């Protein structure tokens, strides 16, 4: 086969439909989407820069939180600008390779977020179960290694996908029935044997969700056992209160994943826009609420944010 034939096996561009069946409402749908994206940008930028600028916050818990804020910034910015372009300007075209890059960043940073939430569960475990050894266990080098491990795992698992998709011939047209380049939405346009992509995508998703949630659950079983052994009720409330923000972040990240997965299995006949709206909710909700959760519940963050605005007023 000649090189010219190889380059023609995929379209130059894909066309993103946005939300099929709700095209006439795209402008109205863009209002909550744009509001959520604005909140995510402001909240996560504020969180990240406050932690980086204040040496007193260079502790494991806050360093993990700054990682989470950076991941949420990339995760929301990977899809929302293009999505708003579709809603406002009907800019549906996306270059084939730009589509693969968007898909890679989207799935990679979702995996990284899951890893950071797991690391934060480990931080809470050490804080409550091994408080006397906290500073010797969660050292700077260990936090760096955890961050590098989160990136390495995500990149290793997601790097094969663009290369697997690049080898297919796309004979079912260039139209993607989605707001962004999601892996399975692209695979549905491909001809040939896509079983490996299907199996690999499901296996990676199950591996990440099941493994990370298992270790998070184990961490909280040990935490709960340690909290219940405390002598006073006040001490129990105080200890468990330090975990409330993290539990909120866990619920914000995994609840949409579980709901979307259940809907795909029990409501297969539901209109496509239902599944797409759920997928968008999964991308928008955690980056928007994480800064609010930690800003409201974490005293040190709340005081720095208030101090920042009070100084501006003066």
Backbone bond lengths (Angstrom), bond angles and torsions (degrees), N, CA, C in turn:
res aa  C-N    CA-C-N  psi(-1)  N-CA   C-N-CA  omega(-1)  CA-C   N-CA-C  phi
1 X - - - 1.479 - - 1.522 109.16 -
2 X 1.311 117.44 132.35 1.457 121.43 -177.58 1.509 111.32 -74.60
3 X 1.339 117.97 157.46 1.462 121.32 178.79 1.524 112.61 -58.07
4 X 1.362 116.82 -34.78 1.462 118.86 -179.11 1.517 111.86 -64.42
5 X 1.336 116.32 -34.53 1.463 119.58 177.82 1.516 111.87 -70.13
6 X 1.325 116.85 -35.93 1.460 121.16 -179.55 1.524 110.62 -63.46
7 X 1.352 116.13 -40.62 1.460 118.55 -176.99 1.524 112.38 -70.02
8 X 1.342 117.66 -16.25 1.454 120.18 -178.51 1.529 113.23 -92.93
9 X 1.327 118.17 4.06 1.461 119.53 -177.16 1.512 112.64 -75.00
10 X 1.330 118.51 -13.98 1.459 120.50 175.94 1.522 109.09 -130.32
11 X 1.337 117.63 152.13 1.468 120.11 -179.71 1.525 111.16 -69.95
12 X 1.313 115.78 154.54 1.473 120.02 177.06 1.519 110.59 -66.31
13 X 1.339 115.85 -35.81 1.464 120.69 179.65 1.523 109.61 -137.40
14 X 1.334 114.97 154.81 1.462 121.91 167.20 1.527 107.83 -104.35
15 X 1.321 115.28 159.40 1.464 121.17 175.13 1.519 109.11 -115.49
16 X 1.322 116.85 116.89 1.457 122.01 178.94 1.532 109.18 -87.50
17 X 1.321 116.65 123.69 1.466 120.83 -175.81 1.521 112.94 -77.65
18 X 1.317 117.85 -19.85 1.458 120.62 -172.44 1.519 109.02 87.57
19 X 1.320 117.07 -121.30 1.467 121.17 178.72 1.528 107.69 -114.15
20 X 1.342 118.10 98.62 1.468 121.24 -176.39 1.524 111.88 -57.06
21 X 1.326 115.16 134.19 1.456 120.83 179.76 1.518 113.52 91.61
22 X 1.337 115.66 -15.68 1.473 119.26 -179.95 1.530 111.10 -122.53
23 X 1.328 115.79 24.93 1.470 119.29 -177.85 1.530 112.18 -57.61
24 X 1.329 117.25 -35.28 1.463 120.99 -178.63 1.532 112.27 -70.08
25 X 1.350 116.29 -12.84 1.465 120.38 -179.95 1.532 112.77 -108.11
26 X 1.331 116.62 8.45 1.460 119.67 -175.28 1.528 113.00 -55.89
27 X 1.322 117.34 -42.21 1.474 119.93 -178.16 1.524 110.27 -63.35
28 X 1.330 116.88 -41.97 1.467 120.37 179.92 1.525 111.17 -70.53
29 X 1.337 116.90 -38.66 1.474 120.68 178.92 1.525 110.01 -64.44
30 X 1.331 116.08 -30.41 1.470 119.66 -177.57 1.527 112.42 -65.41
31 X 1.331 117.97 -23.27 1.470 120.41 -176.41 1.527 111.56 -64.46
32 X 1.361 119.79 -54.44 1.472 118.18 176.62 1.533 112.91 -66.02
33 X 1.340 116.64 -32.09 1.464 119.46 178.88 1.525 110.48 -65.08
34 X 1.326 116.48 -46.11 1.463 120.69 179.56 1.523 110.93 -65.27
35 X 1.338 116.73 -39.83 1.474 120.82 178.80 1.524 110.76 -62.88
36 X 1.341 116.05 -44.17 1.467 120.54 179.63 1.527 110.69 -63.80
37 X 1.337 116.92 -41.20 1.465 120.95 179.87 1.530 110.98 -65.77
38 X 1.324 116.60 -40.83 1.469 120.90 178.06 1.527 110.70 -62.01
39 X 1.335 116.33 -45.18 1.464 120.68 177.69 1.528 111.03 -62.10
40 X 1.334 116.21 -41.23 1.467 120.20 179.39 1.526 111.14 -62.89
41 X 1.334 117.22 -43.56 1.465 121.09 179.18 1.526 111.41 -63.70
42 X 1.331 116.12 -50.83 1.469 120.12 -178.16 1.522 111.51 -63.19
43 X 1.329 116.47 -46.86 1.464 121.16 -176.76 1.514 112.93 -64.86
44 X 1.337 116.44 -47.96 1.464 119.40 -176.72 1.523 112.90 -73.65
45 X 1.334 117.44 -35.17 1.474 119.99 174.93 1.532 110.33 -63.51
46 X 1.337 116.09 -44.65 1.468 120.16 179.05 1.521 110.60 -61.02
47 X 1.339 116.02 -47.48 1.458 121.34 -179.66 1.525 111.14 -59.63
48 X 1.330 116.14 -47.37 1.471 121.21 -176.24 1.528 111.06 -63.48
49 X 1.334 116.92 -47.59 1.471 119.86 -175.03 1.522 112.19 -73.30
50 X 1.331 118.39 -32.92 1.470 120.34 176.25 1.523 109.96 -63.42
51 X 1.328 116.54 -44.33 1.469 120.22 -179.00 1.528 110.83 -67.32
52 X 1.327 116.84 -42.17 1.461 120.09 -178.54 1.533 111.99 -69.33
53 X 1.328 117.05 -32.85 1.467 120.59 -175.19 1.523 113.33 -82.94
54 X 1.323 118.04 -22.23 1.464 121.92 -175.14 1.523 109.87 -105.14
55 X 1.323 116.56 110.18 1.473 121.25 -178.17 1.522 111.94 -61.78
56 X 1.340 117.10 -27.40 1.469 120.66 179.56 1.524 111.98 -66.59
57 X 1.323 116.92 -19.19 1.463 121.26 -179.90 1.533 112.84 -98.26
58 X 1.328 116.32 9.61 1.460 119.44 179.13 1.529 110.09 -84.81
59 X 1.317 114.64 55.73 1.461 123.09 176.12 1.522 108.25 -111.56
60 X 1.347 117.71 159.71 1.474 120.04 -174.97 1.516 114.68 -49.38
61 X 1.330 117.39 -48.57 1.473 120.31 -177.40 1.523 111.64 -56.97
62 X 1.339 116.92 -44.60 1.459 120.71 -176.59 1.533 111.83 -77.28
63 X 1.314 116.89 -30.89 1.463 119.52 175.67 1.526 110.69 -65.99
64 X 1.339 116.63 -40.96 1.463 119.82 174.42 1.526 110.52 -63.23
65 X 1.324 116.23 -38.23 1.460 121.11 179.61 1.529 110.95 -65.25
66 X 1.337 116.72 -37.94 1.474 119.48 177.26 1.526 110.66 -67.59
67 X 1.335 117.45 -35.21 1.470 120.88 174.14 1.525 110.22 -61.40
68 X 1.328 115.67 -44.68 1.460 121.09 -179.82 1.533 110.55 -61.47
69 X 1.335 117.00 -42.45 1.464 121.23 179.23 1.527 111.11 -63.39
70 X 1.346 117.00 -42.55 1.471 120.74 179.57 1.528 110.71 -64.41
71 X 1.326 116.80 -41.97 1.471 121.07 178.75 1.519 110.46 -63.57
72 X 1.332 117.56 -43.43 1.460 121.17 179.59 1.529 111.82 -63.64
73 X 1.327 117.27 -35.49 1.470 120.75 176.65 1.526 111.02 -62.53
74 X 1.332 116.22 -46.64 1.466 120.32 -179.97 1.524 110.51 -67.81
75 X 1.327 116.30 -43.09 1.465 121.39 -176.55 1.530 111.38 -60.52
76 X 1.324 117.08 -46.39 1.470 119.59 -179.63 1.531 111.61 -73.31
77 X 1.326 117.30 -35.49 1.470 120.41 -178.00 1.528 112.40 -75.60
78 X 1.311 117.48 -16.18 1.461 121.03 177.84 1.522 111.53 -68.38
79 X 1.323 117.16 -32.99 1.466 120.44 -173.15 1.529 114.47 -116.73
80 X 1.330 117.96 -37.50 1.471 120.19 -170.05 1.528 114.83 -63.54
81 X 1.343 120.71 -43.71 1.472 118.58 179.56 1.529 112.81 -58.13
82 X 1.337 116.85 -44.33 1.467 120.08 178.34 1.524 110.65 -66.34
83 X 1.328 117.00 -39.42 1.456 121.52 179.65 1.532 110.77 -61.12
84 X 1.332 116.20 -43.82 1.466 120.34 178.93 1.531 110.98 -67.46
85 X 1.325 116.34 -32.35 1.470 120.28 174.46 1.522 111.63 -62.21
86 X 1.331 115.69 -38.53 1.478 120.31 176.79 1.525 110.37 -66.01
87 X 1.326 116.24 -45.83 1.466 120.95 -176.21 1.528 112.27 -67.09
88 X 1.345 117.04 -41.09 1.463 121.17 -172.60 1.528 113.53 -90.26
89 X 1.343 116.40 -42.45 1.460 120.74 -170.72 1.529 113.54 -116.44
90 X 1.325 116.71 3.01 1.475 121.86 -176.41 1.523 111.50 55.55
91 X 1.308 115.41 34.99 1.474 121.80 178.94 1.530 108.09 -84.39
92 X 1.326 115.98 81.56 1.468 120.96 -172.09 1.532 113.56 -88.53
93 X 1.296 118.07 -17.17 1.464 120.26 -175.65 1.524 111.59 -73.60
94 X 1.331 114.80 138.84 1.467 120.87 171.87 1.524 107.75 -141.49
95 X 1.299 116.88 128.62 1.459 122.12 179.43 1.525 110.74 -56.20
96 X 1.323 116.49 144.24 1.465 121.14 -177.38 1.526 111.21 -53.90
97 X 1.333 117.34 -48.02 1.467 119.77 -177.66 1.527 111.53 -73.10
98 X 1.334 116.81 -32.79 1.474 119.37 174.27 1.522 110.26 -63.35
99 X 1.322 116.83 -35.52 1.468 122.19 177.16 1.531 110.37 -63.17
100 X 1.328 116.63 -44.86 1.464 120.47 178.97 1.532 111.30 -64.87
101 X 1.336 116.18 -38.51 1.472 120.14 178.38 1.526 110.13 -65.61
102 X 1.337 116.37 -43.96 1.466 120.24 178.65 1.533 110.19 -59.74
103 X 1.332 116.48 -45.53 1.465 121.42 179.39 1.533 110.92 -60.74
104 X 1.328 116.61 -43.28 1.468 121.02 -179.65 1.520 110.85 -61.94
105 X 1.336 117.40 -48.37 1.466 120.60 -179.48 1.521 111.35 -65.15
106 X 1.316 116.57 -41.64 1.459 121.36 -178.79 1.525 111.48 -58.41
107 X 1.323 116.38 -52.86 1.465 120.17 -176.94 1.529 111.96 -74.55
108 X 1.330 117.21 -36.19 1.471 120.10 179.71 1.524 111.51 -63.12
109 X 1.321 116.24 -46.83 1.469 119.06 -176.79 1.523 112.13 -74.17
110 X 1.330 118.03 -24.07 1.469 119.84 171.60 1.526 110.06 -65.45
111 X 1.336 116.27 -41.65 1.468 120.94 177.89 1.529 110.35 -65.97
112 X 1.338 116.81 -40.55 1.468 120.38 177.99 1.521 111.18 -62.25
113 X 1.327 117.49 -40.00 1.466 120.67 -179.91 1.523 110.44 -62.69
114 X 1.334 116.01 -41.93 1.462 119.83 177.80 1.522 110.93 -61.33
115 X 1.343 116.48 -39.89 1.469 120.98 179.52 1.524 111.65 -66.43
116 X 1.338 117.36 -40.14 1.466 120.67 179.81 1.529 110.54 -68.13
117 X 1.319 117.80 -38.50 1.467 120.42 175.90 1.525 111.18 -62.79
118 X 1.332 116.15 -36.41 1.466 120.30 175.08 1.531 110.27 -65.80
119 X 1.327 117.65 -42.70 1.467 121.59 178.11 1.527 110.90 -61.91
120 X 1.320 116.41 -37.01 1.468 120.24 178.61 1.533 110.96 -69.25
121 X 1.328 116.90 -31.66 1.469 120.35 174.53 1.533 109.75 -66.04
122 X 1.331 116.06 -39.35 1.468 120.64 176.74 1.528 110.59 -63.84
123 X 1.338 116.18 -39.96 1.465 121.35 176.46 1.527 111.04 -59.63
124 X 1.334 117.32 -45.03 1.470 120.97 178.38 1.533 111.15 -64.95
125 X 1.332 116.19 -37.20 1.472 120.61 178.56 1.521 110.91 -62.08
126 X 1.330 116.61 -47.61 1.468 120.64 -179.45 1.525 110.28 -65.75
127 X 1.327 117.50 -40.78 1.472 122.25 -179.90 1.527 111.52 -57.26
128 X 1.319 116.80 -44.48 1.468 121.14 -173.01 1.531 112.73 -92.85
129 X 1.309 117.00 -39.00 1.471 120.09 -175.14 1.528 113.25 -89.29
130 X 1.333 117.90 -28.55 1.461 121.26 -179.52 1.531 110.87 -134.69
131 X 1.327 117.40 57.39 1.483 120.25 -173.36 1.519 113.80 -61.84
132 X 1.341 117.74 -33.16 1.468 120.36 -177.88 1.532 112.27 -71.79
133 X 1.329 116.37 -19.42 1.473 120.45 -178.06 1.525 112.25 -107.92
134 X 1.342 116.07 9.52 1.472 120.25 -173.34 1.535 111.88 -56.23
135 X 1.318 115.93 -50.85 1.472 119.85 -175.36 1.525 113.00 -69.96
136 X 1.338 116.52 -24.94 1.466 118.86 179.60 1.528 112.30 -87.00
137 X 1.340 116.65 -23.53 1.476 120.03 178.51 1.526 110.34 -85.54
138 X 1.332 117.08 -54.58 1.464 120.98 -177.05 1.526 110.14 -91.00
139 X 1.314 114.72 73.72 1.461 121.75 178.65 1.528 110.52 -85.67
140 X 1.324 115.73 166.45 1.469 120.62 177.65 1.517 113.28 -55.79
141 X 1.357 118.34 -49.00 1.469 119.42 178.87 1.528 113.19 -59.65
142 X 1.346 117.63 -37.26 1.468 119.71 179.34 1.529 110.38 -66.18
143 X 1.337 117.51 -41.94 1.465 120.60 178.85 1.528 110.44 -61.77
144 X 1.341 116.20 -40.42 1.473 120.53 176.75 1.516 110.48 -61.55
145 X 1.343 116.79 -44.22 1.477 120.56 -179.88 1.526 111.30 -64.69
146 X 1.330 116.83 -38.12 1.473 120.57 177.92 1.530 109.93 -63.15
147 X 1.334 116.40 -44.89 1.465 120.47 177.96 1.523 112.10 -60.89
148 X 1.338 115.89 -44.57 1.465 119.98 179.03 1.533 111.34 -65.56
149 X 1.331 116.49 -37.59 1.470 120.53 178.27 1.525 110.83 -64.24
150 X 1.347 117.37 -40.18 1.470 121.55 178.33 1.528 110.75 -61.70
151 X 1.348 116.45 -43.75 1.464 120.90 179.47 1.525 110.57 -67.46
152 X 1.343 116.53 -44.98 1.467 121.15 -177.48 1.526 111.14 -62.50
153 X 1.330 117.18 -43.60 1.470 120.27 179.90 1.520 110.75 -61.04
154 X 1.332 116.16 -46.72 1.469 120.51 -177.80 1.524 111.44 -64.09
155 X 1.329 116.54 -47.30 1.466 120.66 -178.14 1.532 110.60 -64.95
156 X 1.326 117.13 -41.51 1.465 121.20 -179.81 1.527 111.68 -62.56
157 X 1.315 116.36 -42.58 1.464 120.43 -178.06 1.525 112.75 -73.30
158 X 1.334 117.37 -31.77 1.461 120.09 -174.55 1.528 114.79 -96.52
159 X 1.330 118.17 -18.90 1.472 120.24 -178.57 1.532 113.36 -57.45
160 X 1.344 119.93 -38.58 1.476 118.30 -179.85 1.525 114.34 -62.88
161 X 1.329 119.07 -28.10 1.467 120.67 -171.81 1.530 114.00 -60.15
162 X 1.349 119.76 -49.90 1.469 118.14 179.46 1.525 112.73 -59.25
163 X 1.336 117.12 -37.63 1.467 120.22 -179.58 1.526 111.34 -70.52
164 X 1.327 116.95 -36.55 1.463 120.71 176.55 1.527 110.99 -65.72
165 X 1.336 116.92 -40.70 1.464 120.68 -178.80 1.529 111.69 -73.11
166 X 1.314 116.84 -29.15 1.463 120.92 -177.76 1.529 111.95 -67.70
167 X 1.329 117.77 -24.88 1.468 120.59 -175.15 1.530 112.49 -83.98
168 X 1.341 118.33 -10.84 1.458 120.84 -176.61 1.524 111.82 -80.70
169 X 1.342 113.84 154.95 1.456 121.08 169.35 1.527 106.60 -98.54
170 X 1.347 116.84 127.91 1.467 121.31 -174.43 1.530 109.50 -100.50
171 X 1.332 114.12 88.32 1.466 119.82 -174.91 1.528 112.41 -95.21
172 X 1.321 117.83 -3.25 1.476 120.22 -178.39 1.533 112.16 -96.49
173 X 1.317 115.63 19.09 1.459 119.78 177.21 1.515 112.55 92.72
174 X 1.343 116.21 169.02 1.466 120.63 -175.82 1.528 114.23 -97.05
175 X 1.337 117.78 5.89 1.465 120.34 -172.55 1.528 110.93 -88.93
176 X 1.337 116.86 118.83 1.470 123.00 177.37 1.522 108.09 -99.09
177 X 1.322 115.88 119.76 1.468 120.96 -178.59 1.523 110.23 -80.74
178 X 1.331 115.06 64.84 1.465 120.43 -178.15 1.518 108.70 -161.51
179 X 1.355 115.75 172.63 1.471 121.15 177.75 1.522 112.27 -88.20
180 X 1.322 116.71 -15.89 1.456 121.18 -177.39 1.522 108.57 -152.20
181 X 1.333 115.63 174.01 1.473 120.67 -175.52 1.524 110.13 -85.33
182 X 1.301 115.12 84.48 1.462 121.42 175.56 1.529 107.93 -86.88
183 X 1.325 117.33 143.98 1.460 122.53 -171.48 1.519 113.33 -51.80
184 X 1.327 117.41 -55.67 1.459 120.39 -174.90 1.525 111.90 -69.19
185 X 1.329 118.11 -29.06 1.463 120.76 176.90 1.529 110.39 -64.79
186 X 1.338 117.43 -36.06 1.468 121.84 176.99 1.523 110.05 -74.02
187 X 1.321 118.11 -41.97 1.470 121.89 -179.21 1.530 111.08 -58.67
188 X 1.330 117.84 -35.35 1.475 121.41 -178.60 1.528 112.72 -62.38
189 X 1.322 117.96 -20.14 1.467 121.23 179.30 1.524 112.25 -87.80
190 X 1.326 117.27 -11.36 1.459 121.41 -173.23 1.529 111.75 -85.18
191 X 1.312 114.92 148.58 1.462 121.40 173.23 1.524 108.84 -97.61
192 X 1.318 115.85 169.46 1.456 119.85 179.02 1.517 111.59 88.30
193 X 1.292 114.92 -167.52 1.469 121.99 -175.29 1.531 109.71 -85.60
194 X 1.323 116.41 107.48 1.470 121.49 -178.78 1.527 111.67 -105.49
195 X 1.334 116.97 13.69 1.468 119.76 -176.19 1.516 112.31 -59.98
196 X 1.323 117.29 -40.08 1.464 119.52 -178.76 1.524 110.44 -62.53
197 X 1.343 116.97 -43.33 1.473 119.95 177.62 1.521 111.27 -60.09
198 X 1.341 115.82 -43.81 1.464 120.10 -179.94 1.526 111.02 -60.99
199 X 1.338 115.71 -48.19 1.471 121.08 -177.86 1.522 110.40 -66.30
200 X 1.352 115.81 -43.42 1.471 119.97 -178.16 1.527 110.75 -63.35
201 X 1.332 117.07 -44.22 1.463 120.74 179.81 1.517 112.43 -60.92
202 X 1.338 116.17 -45.55 1.469 120.44 179.64 1.526 110.63 -66.90
203 X 1.346 116.42 -41.62 1.467 120.93 -177.73 1.533 111.05 -63.16
204 X 1.328 116.68 -43.66 1.467 120.38 179.48 1.528 110.41 -63.93
205 X 1.332 116.31 -45.49 1.475 120.25 -179.99 1.527 111.21 -60.53
206 X 1.327 116.35 -45.48 1.460 120.22 -179.72 1.525 111.18 -66.49
207 X 1.332 116.08 -40.89 1.465 121.27 -179.65 1.525 110.68 -60.34
208 X 1.335 116.47 -46.82 1.466 121.13 -177.77 1.524 110.80 -67.38
209 X 1.329 116.31 -53.33 1.465 120.28 -175.34 1.516 111.47 -63.30
210 X 1.335 116.91 -48.77 1.470 120.83 -176.03 1.528 110.80 -67.78
211 X 1.336 117.09 -47.31 1.467 120.41 -176.85 1.529 111.37 -64.88
212 X 1.334 116.85 -49.36 1.463 119.95 -177.38 1.530 111.42 -66.58
213 X 1.325 116.75 -43.27 1.467 119.17 178.92 1.523 111.86 -65.78
214 X 1.330 116.68 -33.76 1.463 120.61 177.54 1.526 110.43 -61.43
215 X 1.342 117.15 -47.62 1.462 120.66 -178.93 1.533 112.00 -70.70
216 X 1.325 116.76 -34.33 1.467 119.55 174.68 1.525 110.18 -63.13
217 X 1.332 115.73 -44.64 1.473 120.64 179.10 1.522 111.35 -62.45
218 X 1.335 116.92 -42.89 1.475 120.48 178.21 1.526 110.65 -62.17
219 X 1.336 116.42 -41.00 1.471 120.20 178.57 1.518 110.55 -58.47
220 X 1.326 116.29 -44.29 1.460 119.87 -177.65 1.526 113.27 -75.34
221 X 1.312 117.73 -23.96 1.474 119.94 172.43 1.527 109.48 -65.21
222 X 1.343 115.91 -45.43 1.476 120.26 177.81 1.531 110.75 -66.04
223 X 1.343 116.36 -39.78 1.467 120.20 178.71 1.520 110.77 -62.67
224 X 1.324 116.86 -45.59 1.466 121.57 -179.25 1.526 111.01 -62.32
225 X 1.322 115.37 -41.45 1.466 119.35 178.49 1.527 110.99 -63.07
226 X 1.342 116.47 -42.02 1.472 120.31 179.73 1.530 111.03 -67.35
227 X 1.338 116.97 -39.60 1.467 121.13 -179.50 1.515 110.82 -65.38
228 X 1.327 117.93 -41.77 1.468 121.75 -178.58 1.526 112.60 -68.16
229 X 1.331 116.54 -18.72 1.470 120.41 178.66 1.523 112.72 -85.87
230 X 1.352 116.93 -7.99 1.464 119.86 178.25 1.524 110.37 -67.93
231 X 1.322 115.34 148.18 1.474 119.98 -171.52 1.518 113.09 -70.37
232 X 1.326 117.88 -48.04 1.469 120.26 -173.80 1.528 111.39 -102.60
233 X 1.325 114.51 153.78 1.458 120.71 177.55 1.523 111.24 -66.93
234 X 1.322 116.57 -35.48 1.466 121.05 178.20 1.520 111.08 -62.19
235 X 1.339 116.29 -41.40 1.468 120.67 178.54 1.523 111.09 -65.03
236 X 1.353 115.57 -36.82 1.468 119.71 178.44 1.526 110.75 -64.93
237 X 1.338 116.55 -45.59 1.463 120.51 179.05 1.523 111.34 -61.48
238 X 1.324 115.35 -43.05 1.467 120.24 -178.29 1.530 111.02 -64.57
239 X 1.338 116.32 -43.78 1.469 120.57 -178.98 1.522 111.08 -65.45
240 X 1.327 115.55 -47.32 1.460 118.15 -177.66 1.530 111.01 -72.57
241 X 1.341 117.08 -26.01 1.465 120.87 177.58 1.518 112.76 -61.99
242 X 1.349 116.37 -27.33 1.471 119.29 178.57 1.524 112.19 -70.75
243 X 1.335 116.85 -13.43 1.467 121.22 -178.24 1.523 113.22 -98.84
244 X 1.336 117.25 -9.19 1.465 120.46 -172.53 1.525 112.15 -60.07
245 X 1.339 117.24 -44.39 1.467 120.68 -179.32 1.520 111.06 -61.66
246 X 1.331 116.18 -43.15 1.460 119.50 -179.17 1.524 111.55 -66.85
247 X 1.322 117.14 -40.05 1.470 120.42 177.08 1.529 109.82 -61.77
248 X 1.339 116.57 -40.17 1.462 120.69 176.60 1.521 112.12 -60.78
249 X 1.343 116.66 -42.68 1.471 120.95 178.80 1.525 111.10 -66.01
250 X 1.334 116.96 -39.59 1.470 121.60 177.26 1.527 110.16 -60.65
251 X 1.337 116.24 -47.32 1.467 120.58 -179.84 1.533 110.93 -64.28
252 X 1.338 117.11 -40.45 1.467 120.89 -179.50 1.523 111.20 -64.00
253 X 1.333 117.74 -33.44 1.468 121.39 -177.40 1.526 111.73 -83.49
254 X 1.329 117.61 -47.00 1.464 120.54 -171.26 1.523 114.37 -88.63
255 X 1.334 118.75 -27.25 1.469 119.55 -178.59 1.528 112.36 -59.93
256 X 1.351 119.92 -48.01 1.468 118.77 176.90 1.534 112.72 -61.59
257 X 1.344 117.59 -33.68 1.461 120.93 178.27 1.528 110.34 -62.85
258 X 1.326 116.19 -47.29 1.463 121.28 -178.72 1.530 110.53 -65.78
259 X 1.344 117.07 -44.05 1.467 120.72 -179.85 1.528 110.78 -61.76
260 X 1.337 116.55 -45.09 1.461 121.13 179.54 1.522 110.83 -62.25
261 X 1.344 116.67 -43.03 1.471 120.71 179.25 1.519 111.58 -63.03
262 X 1.328 116.50 -43.56 1.475 120.64 179.33 1.524 110.17 -64.70
263 X 1.339 116.96 -42.58 1.465 120.71 -179.54 1.520 111.85 -61.77
264 X 1.334 117.05 -37.75 1.467 120.62 179.25 1.528 111.67 -63.70
265 X 1.339 116.33 -26.11 1.463 119.83 -176.42 1.520 113.44 -97.77
266 X 1.327 117.58 -37.41 1.466 119.80 -175.73 1.530 112.50 -99.27
267 X 1.332 117.14 -13.70 1.472 119.29 -179.53 1.526 110.05 -130.24
268 X 1.334 115.51 53.30 1.463 119.98 -177.48 1.528 112.31 -64.98
269 X 1.347 116.97 -26.54 1.457 120.65 -178.44 1.529 112.36 -85.09
270 X 1.333 116.90 -1.15 1.469 119.94 179.25 1.524 110.04 -64.01
271 X 1.320 116.13 151.90 1.467 121.26 179.66 1.529 110.17 -58.42
272 X 1.347 118.25 144.56 1.480 121.02 -178.67 1.516 113.70 -54.19
273 X 1.348 116.62 -34.30 1.466 117.81 -176.32 1.533 111.92 -66.68
274 X 1.331 117.86 -22.51 1.469 120.29 177.59 1.522 109.84 -65.36
275 X 1.339 116.08 -47.39 1.468 120.46 179.97 1.527 111.75 -66.86
276 X 1.338 116.44 -37.15 1.461 119.92 -179.21 1.528 110.98 -69.95
277 X 1.324 117.25 -39.47 1.464 120.35 176.57 1.526 111.14 -63.64
278 X 1.343 116.91 -38.14 1.469 120.39 176.65 1.525 110.74 -65.19
279 X 1.344 116.84 -40.67 1.469 120.84 178.46 1.526 110.66 -63.63
280 X 1.331 116.32 -39.53 1.466 120.06 177.91 1.527 111.46 -68.14
281 X 1.316 116.03 -37.51 1.467 120.93 177.20 1.529 110.08 -60.59
282 X 1.331 116.64 -39.99 1.465 121.84 178.22 1.526 111.41 -61.26
283 X 1.335 116.73 -36.86 1.469 120.63 -179.50 1.528 112.72 -78.26
284 X 1.339 116.39 -33.96 1.460 120.69 -173.60 1.519 113.92 -87.43
285 X 1.321 116.39 -37.97 1.457 120.33 -168.90 1.536 113.66 -65.86
286 X 1.349 120.34 -53.72 1.471 118.84 -178.43 1.527 114.17 -59.05
287 X 1.351 120.41 -47.64 1.468 118.44 179.19 1.521 113.47 -61.37
288 X 1.337 117.17 -29.29 1.463 120.11 -179.73 1.523 111.84 -76.79
289 X 1.347 117.52 -42.19 1.473 119.52 -171.99 1.529 114.06 -90.58
290 X 1.330 118.87 -22.96 1.471 119.53 -177.89 1.528 113.15 -57.43
291 X 1.345 119.76 -46.82 1.473 118.96 177.33 1.526 112.43 -62.92
292 X 1.341 116.81 -34.46 1.461 120.20 179.29 1.525 110.28 -67.61
293 X 1.344 115.80 -44.90 1.472 120.91 179.93 1.525 110.48 -58.25
294 X 1.339 116.11 -50.85 1.467 119.45 -176.35 1.523 111.95 -76.69
295 X 1.331 117.26 -30.40 1.462 119.85 178.31 1.516 112.55 -68.04
296 X 1.348 116.24 -36.48 1.460 120.85 -178.71 1.524 111.48 -80.65
297 X 1.332 117.22 -43.12 1.464 121.08 -171.24 1.529 114.39 -88.85
298 X 1.328 117.96 -21.22 1.468 120.18 -177.09 1.514 109.57 -99.50
299 X 1.325 116.16 113.62 1.465 122.60 -172.95 1.529 111.70 -58.58
300 X 1.345 116.47 -45.98 1.467 119.66 -176.35 1.530 111.92 -62.37
301 X 1.340 116.39 -41.58 1.464 120.48 178.60 1.523 109.82 -67.20
302 X 1.318 116.74 -44.74 1.460 121.34 -178.55 1.532 111.13 -59.50
303 X 1.334 116.44 -42.99 1.464 120.61 -179.33 1.524 111.25 -65.56
304 X 1.338 117.20 -39.93 1.473 119.80 179.85 1.527 111.31 -67.68
305 X 1.337 116.63 -39.46 1.470 119.93 179.30 1.525 110.30 -65.48
306 X 1.317 116.45 -46.10 1.466 120.40 178.18 1.527 111.15 -61.62
307 X 1.341 115.76 -42.18 1.463 120.46 178.33 1.519 112.14 -61.95
308 X 1.330 116.61 -37.44 1.460 121.70 179.26 1.525 110.88 -62.14
309 X 1.333 117.40 -45.48 1.453 121.17 -178.31 1.530 111.64 -74.91
310 X 1.338 116.59 -33.94 1.465 119.00 178.30 1.521 112.13 -66.45
311 X 1.344 115.74 -37.52 1.462 120.02 177.07 1.520 111.33 -63.98
312 X 1.347 115.06 -36.79 1.470 119.62 179.28 1.530 110.57 -65.99
313 X 1.366 115.17 -39.12 1.465 119.44 179.74 1.518 111.68 -65.01
314 X 1.359 115.58 -38.30 1.463 120.20 179.28 1.532 110.11 -69.53
